[in-house]
Amino acid sequence: MEDTEFLQRMKDRIQESSGRAVEVELGEQGAFELDIQRPIPKVLLGRDVLDFPGRARMLMQYTILCLRERRHVEQEEFLQFLSRN
């Protein structure tokens, strides 16, 4: 799968699961930023999500939860969310 297709699939999944439009960009290795204050939230993912599907899934799930809650969530809350899914 091409990198652009992978990012588009992540974006689609985030939008479907959160019910909100988002911008998804690829950044430097190890990067992760989520700006939920913008009219259309922006997610910056590090290039490592292309090589590590587990990291991609965790960041995607964290993003979905934050968008649903409209705030950045704490680690414990995120772990509870993961245990339910």
N, C-alpha and C positions, 0 to 999 in steps of 0.2 A: 504494500500500500504506500502510496506517495505521502510525503509529509503534509502537503496541503490538504489531502483527502482525510488524513488522520485528524488534523486540527479541525476541519469542518465537521467531522463526526462528533468530536468532543463538544464543539460549540452547539451542535444540534441537540445532543443529549442534555447538556446543561440547560438549554432553553426549554426543552420539553419537560424536564423534571422540575425546574424552578418556576416556570410560567413567566419568565422575563427574558427580554432580548439582552444579549451580551456581545461585547467585542472580545475576541480571543486573539492574542498575539504570541509569537514565539520570541523568547529573549535568550540571554546568555545561559550557559550551563548552570543549573542549580537555582535559577531565579524563580520567584513566585511572588506576585503582587495581585491583590484584589482591591479594586477601587469601586466600592459600592455607592459612593456619594454622587457619582456622575449620573446624568439622566439615563444613559445606557451604560451599565457597569462594564468595567474593563478588567480582563483577566490576562496577566502576563505569565506565561509558563516558560520554564527553562527548556533548553533543547534536550535535556536528559529525559523528558517525558517520551521522546521518540524511541529511546532505547530501553526504558524501564516501565513496562505497562503497569506495574504495581504503584509506582509513584504517580503515573498519570491518573489512575483510578482514584487514589487517595485525594489528590488535589481537585479532581473533578467533583468528588463527593463533598469535600469541604466547601467548595464554591457553591454547590447546589444548596447546602444547608444555610450558608451565610445569606444567599439571595432570598431564600424562603423566609428567613428570620429578619431580613433587612438590617443585619448587623454582623460584625465579626463574632464568632462563637468561641467559647473557651474549649480547651482540650477535652475536659471531662464530658461536656455536652456533645462534642463531636464523636467521642468514643461510644457514647450511648446511642447516638444516631447510627453509627456503623454496626453496632451489635443488633439493631433491629432490622437491618437490610441484608 
